[in-house]
Amino acid sequence: MTSPRDVLALLQRPLEPTFYPKDDGKTVLELPDSYLTDRYRPIGQELQSRFGDNVDVKIPVRDVRQPDIGFALAIPRRAAFSLFIQRHREIASRLIDIFLKLPDISTLIGVGSYVRDRVNVYLFQYAFTVAVQHRPDTTNVNLPSILQLFPDQFVDPSVFPKLREEGKVVTQKDRQVIDIPMNFTASDREDEQRLAYFREDIGVNMHHWHWHLVYPTSGPVEVIDKDRRGELFFYMHQQIIHRYNVERFCNLLGRTKSLHNFREPIPEAYFPKMVRSADARPFAARPQNFTLKDIDRDAEGFKFTITEMEQARDRIYAAIDAGFVEDKSGKRIPLDPKKGIDILSNLVEASDLSINPQLYGNLHIWGHLALSFCHDPENRYLEQFGIMGDLATAQRDPTFYRWHSFIDDVLVRHKDHLDPYTAQELSFPGITVSGLNVKITRKNAPPNVLLTYWQKSQVDLAAGLDFGPGGNVFASFTHLQHAPFVYNIDVNNSTSRPARGTVRIFIAPKADDRNLALKYDEWRRYVIELDKFAVSLNPGLNKLTRRSDQSTVTVAYNRTFRQIKTAQDIPNNDDLERFRFCGCGWPDHMLLPKGNTQGMAFDLFVMVSDYAGDSIGLEFDEAVNCNDSHSFCGLRDKMYPDNRSMGYPFDRKSPASVQTLQDYLGPNSNMRATDVKIKFTNTVIART
């Protein structure tokens, strides 16, 4: 009998035929002859005996009735695939729907085995992965990291020949680790290269891809219509922009400029130096001062003009200022404080949940397409999309942050129309945060000094090297890391009864890139969420401690870079639970900003909010089932576990009388801030 985890065999080495051995030659899918493509069917028996012998595990594939997949063949098998292209999204949605409706695992593997060798490789991996994630009978399957499937989307292509050579020539025990250069896209003459460690970080880009896997733009309604999906799109991307701008300050660069003028030249160039493995074609470069142009790729199913983008932008502005949007029937839907941001975000992103795409357009998607095809807007040179056209690569490009700064500005425009929070909404009577410090977990370490440095880590890329070597082939890469630390928070409950609250922890820089102090309303535009967790407070003094690796924003390194695990790799249920689908979340190694060598000054802010206003009536354990990264990713198949607006209490303007953070803290004893420094050491430490 087949096991749910057998579906993982279909996700390895995407370009290799399905009959090719998996799990480093240990596993083979036994296909009916009718499943073989025209190229291999005449030699089917020879292939089955050649690759089916001497394996440890044989997965029988049922000969099931195959659905009509003719619609999916519109995308050539080795062509580029983008979820920003409407035709591609529609095809992916139909394929996901087919996989979701199959009655059992055996049929899923049967249909998947047939479809895999016939449709676009990227399309199959995306649609099949989304379906596996959302089917109730594959809930516990540990989905592989996209780095394992398509390393070409994250890694300098110059390392692949070295990896293949090492794997073919050298035996497993003698293989050396191949180093991925840290800065391979530009020299230090380019100022933007100071942020390459952030933009090109493997974990950062995998987070963006994985979040959109959990929250697709299009698909069957049961896949996309998740609780507060639009608001989460807004908040997750806003936090990325906040983090990016703070990193710019750390590197003496100003805040990224919003791309609100669609006709001005784009000063930032980007030369990605990446090659798509499926067709060996490079991602196009964008020289300095390119301008966006009308897109006419009608043969590929889409065309739009810059004027249409401007009209969509202006209609959205008008709707925000009026306080309502119109649905397809002309009915006015209010943009209220509770649901408004969710409705508006789905509309701006142009997901399938958009209330009226005919009126308000596809603003977010159009921007990505205009930027990704600016080098060949009319398909004159038969060029495929650039780096901004793929969810797995878009964050590498400086224009991603310019475009999403604009998207954030649009949505913040709505937030700024809302009334400031009242004293009652911010206070927690009887609760006082009386002490706060943070300390790295090292003997005799001074309080309120956090440390960052470079770390060299390794990842096994063998599973993504199609027709490559057997066994493991490791590459090393260098990334930002921080020393582990602990929050120490003193909370006094002056009431006579136990109280329940939510601890919210944020950090923000005291000054900008020119070392000018930030006023409160500027300061809140750079606030970074570090953690959020519920606590029970006994009468009197409560001393709370919380480790940095418990953050509800991040996922640990071994989950970000988890390897493919099949049933043969996971000997017991405890290990399965540890390796189950848990990849959504900000990478832990990027929890803190880089800081600087002198020690950059930050405000660490803690608030204990009243759980009565936080609760949605759902109790959950953040220590199980991947619930620990819910700030960015929510809870699987459940409501978002916080009744407050995402970003509370900083998502709304404050009264004009609040000019500094101290003004904001003054009336609220349940809040406290302390000065911390983040000190960067320019050394590289290998991961143990």
N, C-alpha and C positions, 0 to 999 in steps of 0.2 A: 504493500500500500504506500501511496505517496504521503509525505509529511508537508505541513505548511512551509517548513523551512527549505523544502526542495525547490521552491520558486527562486531561491537565490542563485541556483545554477544558471538561470536565464539572464542574470544581471552581470555575469563575469565576461570580461574581454568582449565588448560589444560587437567588434568587427569580425570576430571569428564565427564560423558556422556553428549552429546549435549542436551538431553532432560531435564537435571537437571536444576532447576531454576537458573537464573543469577541475577546480580544486587541485591545481598543480598535478594533473594527470590521474587523480584518485577517483574521480567521479565522471560518469558518462550518462547522458540522456539517451535512452534507447528509442529512437524515432521510427515510426512506421515509414515504409519506403515512400508513401504518398506525400510525406512531409518534406522530403528533400526537394530542393529547387531544381530547375531544369539542368543546371550545370552539373549537379552531383547525382541526379537520379540514375543515369546510365551506369554509374559505377558504385551504386549504393551498397551492394553486398560486400564489395571489396573494402569500402570505407568503414562499414559497420564492424567487420572482423578486424580491420587494421587498428581502429581506435577503440573498439569495444572490449578487446582482450586486455588482460593484465591491469585491470582497474579494481579498486576496492569496493566501489559502490556503483550499482546500476539503477538508474531511476527509470522505471517503465513509463512510457508516454502513451496514453490512450489514443486510439484513432477515433477522434470525435468529429462530429459535423462542424465544419468551419463556417464562421460568419462571412458575409460579404465585406471584404476590406478594400474593394476597388477604390473607394473614396480616398483612402490613405495613400494610394500609389501616386497621387498628384504631387507629392514631395519626393523627388528622386532619393534613392537609398542613401547615397553618400553626400547629399547636399547639406548646406547649413540649415539649421532649424531654429526658429525664433518664436518665443511666446508673445512677442510684440507684434507679430504679423497675424492679422485676423484669420486668414485662411488656415494658417498653421494651428492657431488656437482652436478653431472649429473642428479641424481634423482630430486634434488631440482630444478634445472633449468627446467626440463620438467614439474614439477608441477606448477612452477611459470608461465610458458608459458600457461598452461591450464587455470589458474585463470585470466591471463591478457586478454585472447581471448574471455572470456564469454561476451555475448552481453549487459547485464544490471545487475543492483544490485540484482534484484530478482533471477536471474539465479546464480549469484555469491554466494548468501546466500544458495540457494538450493544445489549447488554442494559442497560448503564449509561444509555444515551441514552433508552431506553424507560422505565426505572424512575425516572429522575431527576424527570420531570414529574408523577409519580403518587403518590409516597410523601412522607412528612414531610421537609421540607427539611433539618432538622438530622440526622435519621436517615440520609438518603442520604449527606450529606457525611461523617458519621462512619463508616458501614459501608464506603463506597467507599474512603475514605482508608485505613482499617485494611487492607482487602484489597490495595490498591496497595502498601502498605508491606510486606506479607508475601508477595506473589506473586514467584516467582523471575524472571519475565520483566519486572517493573517495578522491579527493585531500584535502578536508577540514576535513577529519576524523581525530580525535585526537587519534593517536595510543598509546596504553598503554606502560608504561615503562616495560622493561624486568624484572625489580625488582618486578613488580606486578605479572608477570607470573611465573617466576622461582626464587623465593627468595633463593632457595637452592644453587644457583650459586654465591651468594654474602654474605651470612650470616652464621655465626657459627651455625651448625645444632642443637646444644644443646638448642637453644632458641625455636625451633619449638614445642617440647612437652609442654613447659611452655605456649606458645601462645595458643595452642589448649586447654589446661586445663583452662586457664583464660577465653577463649571464650566460653567454654562449661559450666563452673560452675558459672561464675560471670555474672550478667546482664550488659548490655551495659553501663549504667550510673556509675557502680561501678568498671569497669575494670581498672587495673593498667597497666602502660607501662612496658614492659619487656626490660631489658637492654641487648644490644649486647656487649660482652666484646671487648675492643679495640685491645688488643694483645693476641690472643688465639692460634697462630700457633707456637710460640717459646718463650723462656725466654730471658732475657737481656744478658745471657751468649753468645748468638749468635749475632755477630756484625751486620749481615744483618737485624736483627729485628729492628734496628734503623730506617729502611726505610719502615717498615710494614704500617705505617700510609699513605704512598704514594702508595705502591704496592697493598694494600688490600682496598684502599678507594673505597667505593661503586660507587661514581660518576665517578672516573677515569676508572673503569672497564666497567661501563655502556657506557661511551663515546666510548671506543674501540669497543664494540659490535655494538653500534648504527652507528658509522661511516661505518663499514663494511656492515651494513644493507642498508645504502644509496649508498655505492659503493661496490657492491658484486664482488667477484672474478670471478664468473661464472653466467651465466644466458642468457636469450634472449638478443640479441644485443642492443635493445632499453633500456634495464635496465643497462647494464654494460658500454656501450660506451658513457661515459659522457665526457664533455670538460675537458681536462687536468687531467683525472682521475689518470694516472700513476704518474704524478708529484705531485699530491695531496697526494697519498700514501707515496711518498718519504718525502714530507715536514711535513705532520702530524706526521708520526712516528719519523722523525728527531727531531721535537720539543718535543716529549715525552722523547726521549733520552737526549736532552739538559736539560730538566727539572729534569729528574732523577739524572743526574750527579751533577747538582747544589744542589739538595737536599742532595746528598751524601756529598758534601763539607760542607753544613750546619751542618751535623752530624759527621764531622771529619773523613769521609771515602773517599778514593781515587776514581778517575774516574773508572767506571765499565770497565772490560777488555773485549775487543772484542773476540768473539768466532770464530776466523779465523782458528784455528787448530782444526779440527774435531775429532782428535784422542787423544787429551790430556784429562786427568781426569778433571771432573767438580767439583771444590772444594765446591761449594755452594750446600747444601742440601735444600730440601723443603718438609715439611709435611703439606699439605693443610688442613687436618681435615674437609673436606667437603664431603657431601653425595648427590648423585643424587637421587632426590625424585622419579623419574619414576621407578627405579628398586631397590632403597635402597642400592646401591653398592657405596662404597667410592671411591673418586679419589685416585689413587695410590700416595704413597710418593716416594721421591728420596733421598736416603742417600748420604753422602759425597763421592766425588771422583768416581762417576759413569762415565763410558765412553759410547759414542755413538757406536752403533753396527749396522751392516747390518739389515735392516728391511725385514722380510719375513712374511707378513700377507696375503699370496696369497688368502686364503679363503675369505678374506674381499676385495679383488680386488686390492691390491697394494703391491709392493715389490721394494726395491732399496738398493744400497750398499753405503757405505761411499766413496768408490772409485768413484762412479758415482757423488756424491756430489762434490768431489774434481775436477773432470773433468769439471763439469758445472761451478764451481767457476773459474777455470783457463781459460776456454773458454771465459767467460764474461770479465775477466781481459784483455785477449788478444784483445777482441773486443774494449774495452774502450781505450786501448793503441794505437790501430790502427785507432780509430776514426770512426768506422762503425760496424754495425752488418749485418749479412746475413739473408735474409728472406728464406722461404721454397724453393724458386726457385733458390736460390744462388745469387740473386741480392743484391748488397751492399747498405745499407741504412745508410746515414751519421748521426752521433751523433752530430748534430749542436747545437749551443747555444740556439736555440729557442725550437726545438722539441726533441732534443736528450734525455733530462732527462725523458720526458714522455714515449718515446719508451723504454728506458732502464729500467725504473721502472716497467712497465708492464711486461717486460721480466724477471726481477729478481723476482718480486712477483709471476710470473707464473700465471697471470690471463688469461682469455680466449682471451685477446687482445695481448698476447705474440706473437711476430713476428715469432718465430721459436722454439717452445718448444722441438722439436726433437733434435735440436743442442745444445740449451742452458739449457735444463732441467727445473726442477721445484724447484729451489734453496731455495727460501723462504719457500715454503710449505714443502719440504723435511726436512728442519731444524726443523720446528714445529713438524712434525711427528716423527723424530728421537728422539727428546727430550721427546715427550709425550709417546712414547712406549719403552723408554730405559729400563724400568723395566721388560718388557716382549716382546722382539722384534720378537719372533717367535710364539707368541700366545700359548706357551707351557702351561701357567697357566690360559688361557682363561680370561686374564685381559683386561679391556678396557683402552682407552687412559687416560693419566694423564692430569694435569692442563693446559699444553701447547697445548693441542689438541682442546681447545674450545675458541672461540673468547671472550666469556663473562668472562673467568677465567684466560686467559693466562698471563695477566699483574700482577697477584699475585706472579708469580714465578720469582726469581732473574735471571734465565737464559733467560727470555724474553728480558731483557735489554742487556745481553751479546750477544744474537743472533741478536737483532735488531741493536746493535752497529756495528756488523759485516756487516749487510745489509746496514747500513748507510755508513760505510767505503767504501763499493763497489761503491755506487752511488756518494759519494763525490770524489772518484777517478776520475770519469768523470768530475765533476765540476772543479777539480783542473787542468784539462787539458785545460780549457778555459782561454782566455786572461783576465787579470784584466779589470774591468770597466774603461772606459776612463773618463777623466775629464768632457767631455760633458755629458756622461751618468749619472754622479753623481751630477752635478751642477744644479742650478736653478737661472740663472742670475737675479739680482735685488732683490732676496729674502734672508733675513738674519734672522736666529733665534737668537734673541738678549737676551732672558730671558727664564729660565726654572726652575720651582720648582714643587714639589708635596707636598700635605698636606692632612692629614686625616681630615675628616669632624667633627671635635670636637673643641669646643671653646678653644682658647689659645694653640692649638697644635703647636709644633715647625715644621718648614718646613723641608722637606726631611728626615723625620723619619716615616717609615711605621711600622705598628704593626700587628703581628699575634698572634693567641692564639688557644686553643681548643674550639670547640663548640659542644654542645650536641643537636641533632636534632631528630625528630620523623618521622616515616614512617608507613603507614598502610599496613600491609602484609596480610590482610584477603583474598584479591583476589587471592593470590598464594597458600593458604592453602587448597588444594583439600580435599573435604569431611570434611572441617573444620567448624568452628563456623560461625554463621551469625553475621552481624554487623561488626564494625571496631575492629581490634586488632592491637594495636600500639606497635612498638619496637623502642627503642632509640639507636642511635649510635653516637660515638664521632669522629669528623673529624677536620682537620685544617681549620682555617678561618682567614680572615684579616679584619681589620677595613676599612670601606669605605674611599676612598680618591679621591682627585681631582688633575688633571694635570693643571698647569698654564703655558701657553706657549705664549711668546711674539714674534711676527713675524713682521718684518718691510719689507714693499714693497716699494722699492725706485724708482719704475717706475711710470709713470703717469697714468697707466691704471690698472683696477682690474685684478687680476691673480687668477688662480685656481690651487690648489695643493692637494697633499695627505700627511697627517701627519702620519708618521710611528714611533711607539714607541716600544723600546726594552729595556731589562734590562739584565745585565750579572754581575757575581761576579768579583771583582777586583783581588782576589787571590784564590788559590786552597785550598785543605784541610790542607796543611802544612803552609798556610799563605804566600806562595811564590807568588809574583806578576806575573800576566799572561801577556805575550807578546801578541801583537795584534793578530797574527795568531792563537795562542792558545785561546785567549779571545773570538774570533768569534765562536769557537766551542761550546760555552756555552750560546750564545745569545738566549734569550727567547722573543718571540713576545708578547706584551701586548695589542696592539691596532693598528688600521689602519682606517683612515676616511678621506673623502674629505672635503676641506674647500675652501671658496672664500675669497680672500685677497684684501682688498681695498688699495689704495695708502696710505702710511704712516704706523703708528703703528697699529697692530691688536693684541688684547689681547684675546687669546683663552682659554677656560676652557673646560674640559672634565672629566666626572665622571668615576670612575673605573668600575661601573656596566654597562657602555655603551660599553664595550669592544667587538670588532668584533671577538674575539677568543672564548669567553665564552657564556654559557647559564645560566640563573638564576636558583636558587635552585628549585623553584616551577615548572620549566620545566624539569629539570633533574629528579626530583622525582614526576612528575605529576601522578595523579591517573587516573584510567580508567574513562572516561566520556562518557556516552551514551546520546541519545537524551533526555531521561527523566532527566538527570542530568544538562543539559545545557539549561536554559530557553530562552535565546535570542542569537542573532547572535554576539553581542559584546563579550559575554562570550565564544562563540564558537571560535571566532577569537583568543582569548587569550589562549585557550586550544588546538588549532589545532596542527597538527604535527610540533613540534619544538624541538625535543629532541637532535638533533645532535649539538655537540659543547663541548668544554672543560668545566668542571664544574667551576662555578664562585668562589666557595669557595677555589679552588686550583689555582687561578690566580697568586698569589705571592708565591715564595719560602718561606720556614719556617723561614730562618734567624737563629739567635741565641740570647741567653739571653743578650749578651753584645751589640748587634747591629752589624750585619754583613754588611760589606761595599760592595756596588754595584755601578756600573755605570748605570745611566739612560740616555738613548740615544734617541734623537728626530731628525727626518729628515723630511723636507718638500720637496717632490719630485714634479717635473713638471707634472701636470695632462695631458699634451699633450702626454707624454710617458707612462702614466698610463692607459689612457682611452681605453676601447674596444668599445666605441660608445653606451654604454648601461647606461642609467640613472636608478637608483633604490633608493628606500627609505629604509634605514636600520631599520627604526622603524616599518615596517610592514612585514607580511608574513615570519617571522623568518629569515629575511635577516641579522640580527645583528650578526650571528656567521659564516659569510662567509669565514673568513680566513682559517678555517679548513674544512669547509663543503661546500663551494661554494654557489651558488644560485640554488634553485630548478628549474630544467628544463631550465636553462639559462647558458650562458658562465660564466666562472670564472671572477669575476669583477675587475681584475687587470691585465694589459698587461705585467707587469714586471714579471721576474722570482720569484717564491715563495722563500722567504728568502732574497730577495734583500734588502739592498745592501751587505749583508754579505755572500752570497752564493758562491762568488768567492774569490780566493786569491787576495791579493794586491801586488803592487810592493815591491821588497826587501827593499826599502828605508823606508817603513812603518813598524816601530817596536813597536809603541805604539798607543793607541787610539787617543792621541793628534796629532800624525803624520797624522793619517787618517782624523781627523777633520780639520786640518790646512787650506788646500786649499778650503774648502767647507763651505761657510758662511750659507748655508741652513741646516747645521747640528749643533747640540750642545749636550753636555753631562754634567751631573752634578752628584756630589756624593750624594748618598742616603744610609741610613741604614735601614735594616729590623730587627726589634727587636721582639723577640719571648718572650711571657709571658706564663709560664707553668701553666695556670689556665684554668678551664673549665667553659664556660658561656653557659647557656641554650638559645636556639633560642626562641625568643618571638613570 
